[in-house]
Amino acid sequence: MSALQKLRFKQLNHSECAGAPILKSLWDRFDFSLLLTQSGIMKRSGAPSWFVCFLYVVGLVSNCSSVAQMAQLADKDSLLKTMFQPWKLAQYTLSRFFTNAFAWTTFGKKRVGQLQQDPLTQLTDGDVINLDDTHSAHPYAKRLPFLSWLYDHSTKTYVWAMNLVVLQAVLKSGLEYPLFYRVWHKPAVKGEGPTKLDLAKQMLLMLRESATCQLWVAMDRWYLCKSFFSFLEENNFDWVTKAKRNTALFRKTIEPCTLRERFVPLTPIMLIREVFKDLTRQATSGLSSISVPDIYMKRPYTVVNRKGKQVTKQRFVQIAAVVAIRLKEDEPLESDPVQTDSKESLATYKGAYLLISNRYDAPEEALQTYVKRWRIEVFFRAAKQELAFEKCHSESEAHHHAHFELLFTTETLSAVALFELNKEKTSDEGYTHGEMVRGLFHTRCQVRMKYHQGIQRISIDCDTQVRQFARLIELFWPAHFRVLLWATPKPEIYQSLPRTA
């Protein structure tokens, strides 16, 4: 009887990042390595900074919860080991790098400026800039200087978190990508420090340095502020938002006897009720809307009187008033314990809302612009579920800034890839952000190295599910292995990089 031999396990060169070559091609397309160097984000020795940042991008796509997991991924993943040769990225390399206070704001500004140089991502007249804020909870720490005790509306609890004010671009072509972020710190004394509106103004002025076209700004009712509206119009922005219950509106009428102009005050609820019956007679499905003409709002302006002093006065400015129903929006938070003034809540009547905008000459365009505001909520959800948005648990504020900026970079690359993937498909045939991340960027493959006529070849055998992303592979798969490498290899080791599925 023959003896039973012990099991022998063959060492397979597996990788969990089959889409890393596509991310590398998109990274090189926008010259992010050069932008990092121009921003002063460099290391003195060892692996270059763009090595570390690209590994962080791959780690975010792989939903790694720490730099330790990213270092393990780079050490065990056969494809990443090949891409990052001859350097080995350890955990302490990533930790030391991201805890340094680099100019990540400068990199973000250069990233947005670089996107304006590409015809695919360039902003043009009529594109939409979404403005909103979100929380990034830190469940393993409290009372850190950069954290605030904030109320989370999704969980109905208070958490230690960072409050991010975010700008997102939505182009007419359908492409959408994040622009800037700023962290709002809750002041110890109410009224001190910059507000969220101040942070939004800073980011919009930064955007104006690289994009001078006429743009829309879509925001929710929290950002309804008359002085902010004046700032937007002075800087060539159109705006649209929802009205609150206490928003003061006026209707312009002409007195029959004297033919004098008269402005009659009314509330948003009165305006919605006035046209609600006509609104419900329209289509029973989809989005229904009615534009109400001759609606005005008082807006402050500053003049110098005879004594040379600045005086603030009010004047009536015409606005667009659109009553809409069946908007894809979040439910009004009437029962939130933090809402003490019901007048600040949303103006709604039986599911109908009132949208206001400065473009009284284009109410339909204002409505379609506000519909796109929901895309920033989708971005927040995708970033938290698929890109490890809230998984940076470092106690260093510099690491959090690096985390958010590289997450915006990751989402930019993913957004371009998703746009190209769904470019020739209908909404029913297209793929979602999560399907692309899980099915391509973070899917398994086998890496095989062999020689053919004295030249080393590397073959990447992907799962059959990758076949559905053939368009991305045709567009962005590198033709030669030297494109995949970060360092310039010797001419005699240039290798071809075929792909198989």
Disulfide bonds with the S-S distance in Angstrom:
none
